Amino acid sequence: MADRDSSFVPSNQQRHLRACMVCAIVMTQSEFLKKGCPNCEEFLHLQGSMDTLHDCTSQVFEGLIALSDPTKSWVAKWMRLDGYVKGVYATKVSGTLPDEVVAVMEDEARIRFIPRDGTATDAD
């Protein structure tokens, strides 16, 4: 059992899954609290903050994509996940990221926010 993949989620813990509203990675609530978001921690600061975790992640998401090598995956490129860490990602994440978080992303981190809820188009 020590070899078990760290992304394995027992069926009794699946109700605790959440998806990051910025990058769409799916992890348990306790993983987000313990480690933060592996792609967005630099500006989201989820680690150890239950309030920020609830503001910037969502329990409401659709579809799952498992990426073992995001740099070579056409699906990762199509879903705008290339450059992120390997893991499980949602295809669509419902929720609204707080305006102040979007401002920090765009002003300080110089990252353009693209909603993961399906409202963004390629023309945006």
C-alpha positions in Angstrom: 0.0 0.0 0.0 3.0 2.4 0.4 3.3 2.5 -3.4 -0.3 3.8 -3.8 -0.5 6.9 -6.1 -0.8 10.1 -4.1 -3.7 11.2 -6.3 -5.9 8.2 -5.2 -9.0 9.3 -3.5 -11.0 6.7 -1.6 -14.7 6.6 -2.5 -15.7 7.8 1.0 -13.6 11.0 0.5 -14.8 12.0 -3.0 -17.4 14.4 -1.6 -14.5 16.4 -0.3 -13.1 17.0 -3.8 -12.7 20.6 -4.9 -11.4 22.2 -8.1 -9.3 25.4 -8.3 -11.2 28.1 -10.1 -8.0 29.3 -11.8 -6.3 26.2 -13.1 -9.1 23.6 -12.5 -6.9 21.0 -10.7 -9.0 18.7 -8.6 -7.8 17.7 -5.1 -9.4 17.1 -1.7 -10.1 20.0 0.6 -7.5 18.7 3.0 -4.8 18.5 0.2 -5.5 22.2 -0.7 -5.3 23.2 2.9 -2.1 21.2 3.5 -0.2 21.9 0.3 -2.1 24.8 -1.5 -2.6 24.7 -5.2 0.4 23.4 -7.1 -0.1 25.7 -10.0 -1.5 28.9 -8.3 -0.2 29.0 -4.8 2.1 31.9 -5.6 -0.9 34.3 -5.8 -3.9 32.4 -4.3 -2.3 31.5 -1.0 -4.7 28.6 -0.3 -2.4 26.7 2.1 -3.7 26.9 5.6 -6.6 29.3 4.8 -10.1 27.8 4.9 -11.7 31.1 3.8 -9.4 31.5 0.8 -9.9 27.9 -0.1 -13.7 28.3 -0.1 -13.4 31.5 -2.2 -11.0 30.2 -4.8 -12.1 26.5 -5.2 -15.4 24.9 -6.0 -17.2 21.7 -5.2 -19.2 22.1 -8.4 -17.3 20.9 -11.4 -17.8 18.7 -14.5 -15.6 16.1 -16.3 -12.2 14.9 -15.3 -9.0 14.9 -17.3 -5.9 13.0 -16.1 -2.7 14.5 -17.3 0.5 12.6 -17.0 2.6 14.9 -19.2 0.9 18.3 -19.7 3.8 19.5 -22.0 3.1 16.8 -24.6 -0.7 16.5 -24.4 -2.9 18.1 -27.1 -5.8 17.9 -24.6 -3.7 20.0 -22.1 -3.1 22.6 -24.9 -6.7 22.6 -25.9 -7.9 23.0 -22.3 -5.2 25.6 -21.6 -3.5 23.3 -19.1 -0.1 23.1 -20.7 2.6 24.3 -18.3 0.7 23.0 -15.3 1.7 20.1 -13.1 0.5 16.6 -13.8 -2.7 15.6 -12.1 -6.4 15.4 -12.4 -8.2 18.5 -13.8 -11.9 19.4 -14.2 -13.2 20.3 -17.7 -15.5 22.9 -16.2 -15.5 24.6 -12.8 -18.5 26.6 -11.5 -18.1 29.5 -9.3 -17.0 33.1 -9.2 -13.5 34.1 -8.2 -13.5 37.2 -6.0 -12.7 40.5 -7.8 -9.7 41.2 -5.5 -8.2 37.8 -6.4 -8.6 38.5 -10.1 -7.0 41.9 -9.5 -3.9 40.4 -7.8 -3.6 37.8 -10.5 -3.7 40.3 -13.3 -1.9 43.3 -11.7 0.8 41.6 -9.6 1.3 38.1 -11.1 0.6 39.3 -14.6 -1.7 36.4 -15.3 -4.8 36.9 -17.4 -7.7 35.2 -15.7 -9.8 33.0 -18.0 -12.9 31.6 -16.2 -13.1 27.8 -16.2 -16.9 27.8 -16.2 -17.3 27.8 -20.0 -18.2 31.5 -20.3 -14.9 32.5 -21.9 -14.5 32.2 -25.7 -11.4 32.2 -27.8 -12.1 35.8 -28.9 -11.9 36.9 -25.2 
